[in-house]
Amino acid sequence: MRRKIVIIASCLFLLTTGYLNSQTASAVWQLIADTSAIVTGNISASVQILTDTMSVKDYSGGSGGGPAERIWRSNLNWPTETSENANRYIQYYINPKSGYGLTVQSIALNIGCYGTEGHMFANIYYSTDSTFSTRVKLNPSTITLPDIRYNPLMPLSYSINVSVDENKKFYLRIYPWYDSNPSATKYVCLTNVAISGNTVALNTPSLSVFPYLLDFGNVKVGGSKVLTYSLSGAYLEPSEGQVTITAPQGFEVSTNIGSGYSSSINISYVGGFLPDTTVYVKFSPASISQYLDTIKNSGGEATTCNIIVKGNGLSADTILGIFVSTDGNDSNPGTYYAPFATIAKAVSVASPGDTIFVRGGTYICTNQITISKNGIDTLNRSCLFAYKDERPVLDFSLMGTPGVSGSQDGIRLSGRYWHIRGLAIKGAPHNGIAIDGGSYNLIEFCSLFENRNTGLQLSKGASYNRIINCDSYFNRDSTSPSSYDGNADGFAPKLDVGTGNYFYGCRAWQNSDDGWDGYLRQADNVTTIIENCWCFMNGYLKNGSPSTGNGNGFKMGGGDNSNSDSLRHNMHLKNCLAFDNRVKGFDQNNNRGSMILYNNTSYRNGTNYGMGAKVKSGEVMILKNCLVYGSVGSIWSGAIQQSNSWLPPFYVDASDFVSVDTTGVRGPRKPDGSLPDITFMHLAQGSDLIDAGTDVGLPYNGSAPDLGCFETIDSQHINGSETGRIAEFKLYQNYPNPFNSSTVIKFKVAKAGIAKLKVVNILGQEIAVLFNGPVEAGNLYSVQFGSESLTSGVYFSILESGSERQVKKMMLLR
C-alpha cells in the first residue's frame, strides 16, 4: 500500500508542477506511528504525539478496509469531556529548507474511531507559531468520528493558502476527545495525513496563484458565471512594473467583480512585490462546446504562472439542474424531462455547487434525508430549491413507529455552503430540519410544521448559518414520555450550538415548548442574532389548548444542573415581536451572556419581559427603544435602559396603535418570502412613541427612531399608505442592513424629473443601476437589490436627480 500511494502522489506532482513557478512540496504520513514522512520537494517534516499518556499501535480491520492506526491513553480510561483537551493532541509539521519559502495549500487525512459510535470527536487546527498561541481552526464545526467497525474512515481535505518563511514551521494539530462513560477501549484512527504546497527559491522573481484550477461546470450560451483566484508576486524585476493576465476564448478577467472584464488586463506592482490580489474570471460561452484552456499570468521576469480553466457551454434552452418529481424514478438521469423520485438520490449524485430542483406536490418520505456533502463557498453554494413558484411538501408522518417519537429528522444537514429554499416539511419523528454541525448554510422560505420535535434545530457546533423568512408552527413532542411537550420549539439554536447564527423574517407560533429556544448544554459564549421575527401563542397546541411545555416566545439561553448559572448565550434581538405567548414573551431563563434588545415589541404575554437576573461579569444587558403594551414584567436593575416605553415620560394605551387586532399575522408571505403587511402593533399618527427613540444603528425614517418593532415610513405615512405627500429629496437606508441575498431601497424626490439609483463598491466602481427614469415629486419608490454574485463587504447606494445627491452605506454579509 505504501508503494502505491507514492506512485499516485508522484503523478499528481508531475501534473501540477508544469503550471507553477515553483516546486511542489508534500509530506505524507501513511500511519500515525510513522515518525518520518514520504517527502517531496524542498521541505523537512516530522510528527510528534504529545501524549497525555497516549500511545500508538497498529490496527487492521473495519469495514473501511485497510490499515488504520489507533491512539489511546495507556492503561487509563478516556475521561468524559465535553470539548478538546489542550494537552492531548497529535501534531505534524513541515518547514522549508534553507534558501526557500513555502506556501502550504492543502491538507488531507482520513480519520475515524474504534469502539464507540457518536461519542468521539475531534477538532483540527494549524499554526505557524510553535506555541500555538495563534491558530486557525480548519473544521467549521466539531467532527464526529465514524466507528470503523461499521463505517469507512472519514476523508477530510482543506484548501488553504499559508506562507511559511524560511525559518518558520507549519504545524498541524488534531485534538480528540470522548464524551461518554470512561473507557480504555476507545481508539482514534488516522491514515494518510498529507500536507502539500509549493516552495520557491528566495530572492528570485516569482508569481504565485491559488487555486490552480477553476471549473465553471455547465453554463448556458448567453449566460455567464464568475469564479476567483488569488495572484501575488515577489522579487519581481524591474522594481516597478506590471503583471499581465491573459485569458483564452470564452473567458475574461478583471480585478473588480462588477466591471472591467477583458481578455487581457495589467496589474501594476511597486517595490518588486505584488500583494495578494483577487482576480475575477468570467466564463461566457459563445457556443455549445467544452472549454479547456489556461489563463496566463506573466511579468516581472518570473516564469509564466498558469491557471487551468474549464467549463461546458450548453444550449440556451437547456434546463439546468438535477430534478426531483413525484412522478419521477430514481433510475432516471435526473433531468427536467426524466427526474428522480427522491431528494436522497439527487443529493447522492450532486457535485459541489450543483442545484437540485424539487417539483411541487406531496412526497411521502419514509427515510431521513441526510446531506453531508459541502458546497464550494458563499458564491457557489450547493442548492436544494423548490422549482420556480411551486411548493413541494415533504411529509415524514409515516416515519418511525406510529405514536412513538424517534430520533430521525426530516432533513439532517451536516454539510457546509448549502442553500435550501421553498420546502414545506411536516411530520418528522424528530426535528423537521436539523443543522447538525453544518455551517455557512442558508435556509430560506421554508415551512416546518407538525413535526414531533423542533421545527428547525441547530446543534453540534453549527455556526454562521442564516435562517431567512421561514415559518415554524404546530410542532409538538407529545409522544415522548420523558418530556411531553417540553422539547418541541419553533427554532432552536441550543445545546452545543456554535456561534454566528442569524435569523431574519421568521415566524414561530403554537409550538408546544418555545418559539425560539437558546438553552445551552456544553456550548458557552456563543452569539445568535434574531431580527425582524414574530413569535406568538407558543405554549399552546394546534387546537388552541395549553401545552405542558415552557410556553415562552424568545427564550434567550440558560443551562441546567451544574451549569445552570454560568453559560452565556449572547443574544441580539432587533425589531422582534412577541405576543400571546403563554408564559413569557422575552425570557432570560438564567442566561448569563449578553442580551442586547433594540426596538422590540411585547404584548399580552403571560409575562412580557422576564429578564430579572444578573449577567456574568464582563457581559451586558441592554434594552433600548423597546415597547410594551401592558405590564413590563421584570428587568435586572443593572441593565442599561434607554427610551423604553415603560420609562418616563411615556404612557402606552390602545390609541398609540393603528390596530391591536392580530388578524393577518399568520397570513401568506409575499412571493419573495417576506412577511405579510399588517397593521397590528403599528404606531398610529399622533402617538408620542413616534420619533421618540435613540439611534442604535438601525434604519429609521423620521428625526429619531420610533419605539417598538415597526418603524413608520414618516409622519405622513403609515404602513406604506400615503395620507399626504412631503416633497423632499430622500434616500432611505436599505433594509435589512446588513443583508444577505437581497435588500430593499426606498427613495423619493422633491421635484419631478429623472432620477438614477445605483450601487457602487468601496472603490466607487458601479455595480448595478437599480432605477433610471422619470419620477414624480413626493411619490415613494421602492426597488429590490439582489446580491447573488457579490462578495461580502461595504457597498453604497447613490440617488441622483438634478443637482441633488444622497448616499447610504450598505453592508453585505455572506
Secondary structure, 3 states (H helix, E strand, C coil): CHHHHHHHHHHHHHHHHCCCCCEEEEEEEEECCCCCCEEECCEEEEEEEECCCEEEEEEECCCCCCEEEEEEECCCCECCCCCCCCCCEEEEEEEECCCEEEEEEEEEEEEEEECCCCCEEEEEEEECCCCCCCCEECCCCCEECCECCCCCCEEEEEEEEEEECCCCCEEEEEEEEECCCCECCCEEEEEEEEEEEEEEECCCCEEEEECCEEEEEEEECCCCEEEEEEEEEECCCCCCEEEEEECCCCEEEECCCCCCCECEEEEEEECCEEEEEEEEEEECCCCCCEEEEEEEEEECCEEEEEEEEEEEEECCCCCCCEEECCCCCCCCCCCCCCCECCHHHHHHHCCCCCEEEECCEEEECCCCEEECCCCCECCECEEEEECCCCCEEEECCCCCCCCCCCCCCCEEECCCCEEEECCEEECCCCCCEEEECCCCCEEECCEEECCCCCCEEEECCCCCCEEECCEEECCCCCCCCCCCCCCCCCEEECECCCCCEEEECCEEECCCCCCEECCECCCCCEEEEEECCEEECCCECCCCCECCCCCEEEECCCCCHHHCCCCCEEEEEECCEEECCCCEEEECCCCCCCEEEECCEEECCCEEEEECCCCCCCCCEEEECCEEECCCEEECCCCEEECCCCCCCCCCCHHHECECCCCCCCCCCCCCCCCCCCCECCECCCCCCCCCCCCCCCCCCCCCCCCCCCCCCECCEECCEECCCCCCCEECCCECCCECCEEEEEEEECCCEEEEEEEEECCCCEEEEEEEEEECECCCEEEEEECCCCCCEEEEEEEEECCEEEEEEEEECC
